[in-house]
């Protein structure tokens, strides 16, 4: 753990605090004016972020998943029960994104499934938006990670 001190323009203090929180695990920022009163001193207790857990392979992520046909049925029934997609809960979007990811993975060997990867990525981005997660380099890997964790809890 370490302490960071920043002297900045008062208008920049929120932006600086947010940037530091993105890079480190931080406590709340303590603010004090500088002696001349023109700038702000920010003090933050920080620590390095823990190493992220390795991402599961598709085989690991979907080891406990029902068949694709079963998931298509579940997704269709759930969507039919609630006609407005935005009102559906996280489980729906997670399972839909995982289903589309699994279909897209089979697309690598079957050229008849055009656009599956794009649909899988768009569903993954919807899940990321719903979760309020920061930028993710590969949205489909995020789905696999979240699905594996969800399946273990089921």
C-alpha positions as CSV (number, residue, x, y, z in Angstrom):
1,X,0.0,0.0,0.0
2,X,1.2,3.5,-0.7
3,X,0.1,7.1,-0.6
4,X,-0.3,9.4,-3.7
5,X,-0.2,13.1,-3.4
6,X,-1.3,15.2,-6.4
7,X,-1.5,19.0,-6.7
8,X,-3.9,20.0,-9.5
9,X,-6.4,22.6,-10.5
10,X,-9.6,22.2,-8.5
11,X,-11.6,21.6,-11.7
12,X,-9.4,18.6,-12.4
13,X,-9.7,16.8,-9.1
14,X,-12.6,14.5,-10.0
15,X,-10.9,13.5,-13.3
16,X,-7.6,12.9,-11.6
17,X,-9.2,10.8,-8.8
18,X,-11.1,8.7,-11.4
19,X,-8.0,8.1,-13.5
20,X,-6.1,6.9,-10.4
21,X,-9.0,4.7,-9.4
22,X,-8.8,3.1,-12.8
23,X,-5.1,2.3,-12.4
24,X,-5.0,1.4,-8.7
25,X,-7.3,0.2,-6.0
26,X,-7.8,3.4,-4.1
27,X,-9.5,4.8,-1.0
28,X,-11.5,8.0,-1.2
29,X,-9.6,11.1,-2.1
30,X,-8.9,13.6,0.7
31,X,-8.8,17.2,-0.6
32,X,-7.1,20.2,0.9
33,X,-6.3,23.6,-0.7
34,X,-2.7,24.5,-1.4
35,X,-1.2,27.3,0.7
36,X,-1.9,29.9,-1.9
37,X,-5.5,28.6,-2.3
38,X,-5.1,28.4,-6.1
39,X,-4.9,24.7,-6.4
40,X,-6.0,21.5,-4.6
41,X,-3.9,18.8,-3.0
42,X,-5.3,15.3,-3.3
43,X,-4.2,12.5,-1.1
44,X,-5.1,8.9,-1.9
45,X,-4.2,5.7,-0.3
46,X,-3.6,3.2,-3.1
47,X,-2.5,-0.3,-3.8
48,X,-1.7,-2.3,-6.9
49,X,-4.7,-4.1,-8.4
50,X,-4.6,-7.9,-7.9
51,X,-3.6,-9.9,-10.9
52,X,-6.7,-10.8,-12.8
53,X,-7.8,-14.5,-12.8
54,X,-7.0,-16.3,-16.0
55,X,-9.9,-16.3,-18.4
56,X,-11.7,-19.6,-18.9
57,X,-11.5,-21.3,-22.2
58,X,-14.8,-21.8,-24.0
59,X,-14.7,-25.5,-23.0
60,X,-14.2,-24.5,-19.3
61,X,-16.8,-21.8,-19.4
62,X,-19.5,-23.8,-21.0
63,X,-18.8,-27.2,-19.4
64,X,-22.0,-27.1,-17.3
65,X,-24.1,-25.4,-19.9
66,X,-27.3,-27.0,-21.2
67,X,-27.4,-27.9,-24.9
68,X,-27.7,-25.1,-27.4
69,X,-31.2,-26.3,-28.4
70,X,-32.3,-26.1,-24.8
71,X,-30.8,-22.6,-24.4
72,X,-32.5,-21.4,-27.6
73,X,-35.8,-22.6,-26.1
74,X,-35.2,-21.0,-22.7
75,X,-34.2,-17.7,-24.4
76,X,-37.2,-17.7,-26.7
77,X,-39.7,-18.5,-23.9
78,X,-38.2,-15.8,-21.6
79,X,-38.2,-13.2,-24.3
80,X,-41.8,-14.1,-25.2
81,X,-42.9,-13.7,-21.6
82,X,-41.4,-10.2,-21.5
83,X,-41.7,-8.5,-24.9
84,X,-39.4,-5.6,-24.0
85,X,-35.8,-6.7,-23.9
86,X,-34.6,-3.8,-21.8
87,X,-36.7,-4.9,-18.9
88,X,-35.2,-8.4,-18.8
89,X,-32.8,-9.2,-16.0
90,X,-29.1,-10.0,-16.1
91,X,-29.6,-13.8,-16.2
92,X,-31.4,-13.4,-19.6
93,X,-28.6,-11.3,-21.1
94,X,-25.9,-13.5,-19.7
95,X,-27.5,-16.7,-21.0
96,X,-28.3,-15.1,-24.4
97,X,-24.8,-13.8,-24.8
98,X,-23.4,-17.2,-23.9
99,X,-25.7,-18.9,-26.3
100,X,-24.7,-16.6,-29.1
101,X,-21.0,-17.1,-28.2
102,X,-21.4,-20.8,-28.4
103,X,-23.1,-20.6,-31.8
104,X,-20.3,-18.2,-33.0
105,X,-17.7,-20.7,-31.8
106,X,-19.2,-23.4,-33.9
107,X,-19.1,-20.9,-36.8
108,X,-15.4,-21.4,-36.9
109,X,-16.0,-24.8,-38.4
110,X,-19.3,-24.2,-40.2
111,X,-19.3,-21.5,-42.8
112,X,-23.1,-21.5,-43.1
113,X,-23.5,-19.4,-39.9
114,X,-22.7,-16.0,-41.1
115,X,-22.7,-13.0,-38.7
116,X,-22.8,-15.2,-35.6
117,X,-19.6,-13.6,-34.1
118,X,-21.1,-10.1,-34.6
119,X,-24.3,-11.1,-32.9
120,X,-22.4,-12.7,-30.0
121,X,-20.3,-9.5,-29.6
122,X,-23.3,-7.3,-29.6
123,X,-25.0,-9.4,-26.9
124,X,-21.8,-9.3,-24.9
125,X,-21.7,-5.6,-25.1
126,X,-25.3,-5.4,-23.9
127,X,-24.3,-7.5,-20.9
128,X,-21.3,-5.3,-20.2
129,X,-23.5,-2.2,-20.4
130,X,-26.0,-3.8,-18.0
131,X,-23.2,-4.7,-15.6
132,X,-21.8,-1.2,-15.8
133,X,-18.3,-2.6,-16.4
134,X,-15.5,-0.5,-17.7
135,X,-14.1,-1.1,-21.2
136,X,-13.3,-4.7,-21.9
137,X,-10.8,-5.7,-24.5
138,X,-12.7,-8.8,-25.6
139,X,-16.4,-8.8,-24.8
140,X,-16.9,-12.4,-25.5
141,X,-14.2,-13.4,-23.1
142,X,-16.1,-11.4,-20.5
143,X,-19.2,-13.4,-21.2
144,X,-17.3,-16.7,-20.7
145,X,-15.9,-15.5,-17.4
146,X,-19.3,-14.3,-16.1
147,X,-21.1,-17.4,-17.4
148,X,-18.5,-19.8,-15.7
149,X,-18.9,-17.9,-12.4
150,X,-22.8,-18.0,-12.8
151,X,-22.9,-21.7,-13.7
152,X,-20.8,-22.6,-10.6
153,X,-23.4,-20.8,-8.4
154,X,-26.3,-22.6,-10.0
